[in-house]
Amino acid sequence: MDVLAAAAQILDGSPEELLPRLSTALAELVPHRAVAQLASQCATTPVYTYGDPTLARAITGAELAGLLGTVTAGRPWHGVVPVGGVDHPALAIASDRAPRGSVLLFIKVDGVEYGEHDAVLQAVWDLATIHMYRLTQESDPSATAQSRAVADARFDVAAELGEAHAATLATLLGVLRNQRIDDAAARSTAVEVALNSLAELRIDTRRERTYHGEESAGRAFDRLAESLRALLRHTTVELELDAPGNDQMLPGDLAHTARVAVRSIVLAMLTQDDVRRIRVGWQWDGADLHTVIRDDGPGRLDGVLVLGQLSERLRLRAGQLDLEAVPGWGLTARITLTLGATPLPAEDPLAPLGARELEVLERIAQGSRNRSIADDLHISESTVKFHVANILTKLAVTTRTQAAALYHATSA
């Protein structure tokens, strides 16, 4: 296959034609049933799909955002992704050739061997990402900014509605699994939960879209507590709450972002076995909102894709998500949101890293492997892998060696 001719074929057309052209040109290298892209720099259509109609319609922006937050640029990922509630073999390729990155997802054909063309596919997607980014740079700045804001808002609404539906389903499952409730009572309770959830969803749709203004930290936390109690009401999980120690005024959009993030993490925790207790606490000092969510589950980082979606959304708001899993002790998630922060590149290349990520990077720079880092920091090896993936993404590098070199250059 003539790669240069294929690249020219892909780029020779309008942005709307890029994905169909790419699918056709790369069908020989990577046989696939459907393909999807998330081009964060593209304001009008950041998410685009093509291929088998059933699969293409089922691929969501939230799933692609999760891949953008976990797949390392320059290192194509082969695995399984859920589409429409069904797991499918997939190939994901991330690129950092645009400021906010991009990801290309192939839903692969079962039974076909893949991997030998990864380098070529990565180069083609990098080229496509550069091309799309330059097209946006040539657009009218005011129109681009406006349409990007609309696209971001659309993505947020879709993600939050998905989390609301997930919360309802989790509550229903909690009712149906509760062995202390007989069948008739379970059916009655499930119907009540569904009706109440529909009513609350309508209220939230009107209420949560008004993030402007301020509310007291205590009231903001009380609203979070109400939603968490409703989520856990029919489960056997005990909810512990640690309210903020002051009642200073808190920006409404910051409080809303924190509430959505906490609910996402609690939902992820509920998918684990043997979780008996979840503790949620807020601290607001007038500049930073710190949130800590802990469970007493098995202490494994399962469902990283879901948490990767949240990590990417927080990153785009200059927020920070740190996860720590200790086998036998549980999972801890720490979220930091800063008043007035903007996700602009910092002069210090290590500035995007959290405290735990800096500790991991320091040990990578010393030549330590994941097992040694896990033992040294008293965390699980899966937690280390999660941090390493985030470090590579945030530093815009593709290997541990490059990350270590950047650490040494910055520390010199």
Secondary structure, DSSP 8 states (H G I E B T S, - for coil): --HHHHHHHHHSS-GGGHHHHHHHHHTTTS-EEEEEEEETT-SS-SEEEEESHHHHHH--HHHHHHHHHHS-TTS-EEEEEEETTEEEEEEEEEE-SSTT-EEEEEEE-TT----TTHHHHHHHHHHHHHHHHHHHHHS-HHHHHHHHHHHHHHHHHHHHHHHHHHHHHHHHHHHHH-TTS-HHHHHHHHHHHHHHHHHHHHHHHHHTT---SEEEHHHHHHHHHHHHHHHHTTSS-EEEEE--S---EEEHHHHHHHHHHHHHHHHHHHTSSS--EEEEEEEE-SSEEEEEEEE-S------HHHHHHHHHHHHTTT-EEEEEEETTTEEEEEEEEETT------SSTTTTS-HHHHHHHHHHHTT--HHHHHHHHT--HHHHHHHHHHHHHHHT-SSHHHHHHHHHHHH-
